[in-house]
Amino acid sequence: MKIVILAGGTGTRFWPMSRADLPKQLCKLVSEKTMLEETLDRFKEWPKEKIFISTTKSLVEKIKKALPGFPESNYIVEPALRDTAPAMGYVANYLFTIDPDEPMAFIPADHHIGQVDKFLRSIREAEKAILETGKLLDISVHPTSPTTTLGYTKVGKRIRESDGVEFFEFLGHKEKPDRETAQQYLKEGNYLWHANYYMWTPRKFLEAYEKYAPETHAVLMKIQKLLGEKSKEKEIEDLYGTMEKISIDYAITEKMDPSELLIIRGDFDWDDIGAWDTLYQNMLVNTDENNNVVFGERINIDTSGCLIYGREGKMIATIGVDDLVIVDTDDALLVCTKSRAQEVKKAVEKLKEKGKKYL
């Protein structure tokens, strides 16, 4: 099984720490290691030649600098940022030229994983299931709240069990429903959070693009003929830019025949570290006596439930505030309630209207 770590995103909900030239996967959010390093560490026992990093042309040099020991030949560099459908299709294209029928797993670089041994067991058992059934494998986890920022997978009866890993019938996918729908899913009990660990062979991925996203597939086939030719990089970049900017969930998964998929129910601790509020939830073991998570010098008086990121040599004092996110960087300061942390993306959109400063 080849492991492909997806590290091309921008992480706009983690502004002002995450920037265009330093996205969240290169930020030290949960430890002294970057999110990307945390992800790589989970696969430290995996054969190094089978681990790839997929990122964009604008980020690859920064990632290489952050990971000096990672093999140069195992970077898959997307010509531009076009969302996950073009990006994952490009990776499948690239790996098709190496071995079209060896299973591959897409691994996001911004997740928190507890019980890593159980997570890795799910990946290994998924590889066996792909080779035995020819189906797309994905992992979904038990939802704990009616969030509208994640996709939901509907599962049916249990199909198989292997080494403690359970596989379920796939009955459909809904990406980012409204709150009322998400609440209904929790009540029904047979919906899981979609964790975004798509696993299949390059050949099967490309066949799915041909069936469900034919326009994207047509471009990918043109690119495939040019891969590996240095003189064709500009042509590849121009072709890549013509593909629709869309996630694989909308482009492929929501359209797929349910019989083509199997779902692993992940029984490990999991969280998509998508914004400051979800980061806070993952840092609760590090709170002070008033449930504050604080990095840097601080004085907190009558302050509770806050997430505060300061910086060396600067004191942050808070008095009489609750449930805030405060992030101080060299040139920008964010203050918002945790309940509205998902809206940080709106501030980034406003900044884009004003130009590239502070982005």
Secondary structure, DSSP 8 states (H G I E B T S, - for coil): -EEEEE-----GGGTTTSBTTB-GGGS-SSSSS-HHHHHHHTTTTS-GGGEEEEEETTTHHHHHHH-TTS-GGGEEEESS---HHHHHHHHHHHHHTT-TTS-EEEEESSEEESSHHHHHHHHHHHHHHHHHH--EEEEEE---S--SSSEEEEEEEEEEEETTEEEEEEEEEEES--HHHHHHHHHHS-EEEE----EE-HHHHHHHHHHH-HHHHHHHHHHHTTTT-GGGHHHHHHHHTTS----HHHHTGGGS-GGGEEEEEE-S-EEE--SHHHHHHHTGGG--TTS-EEESSEEEES-BS-EEE--TT--EEEES-BSEEEEE-SS-EEEEEGGGGGGHHHHHHHHHHH-STT-
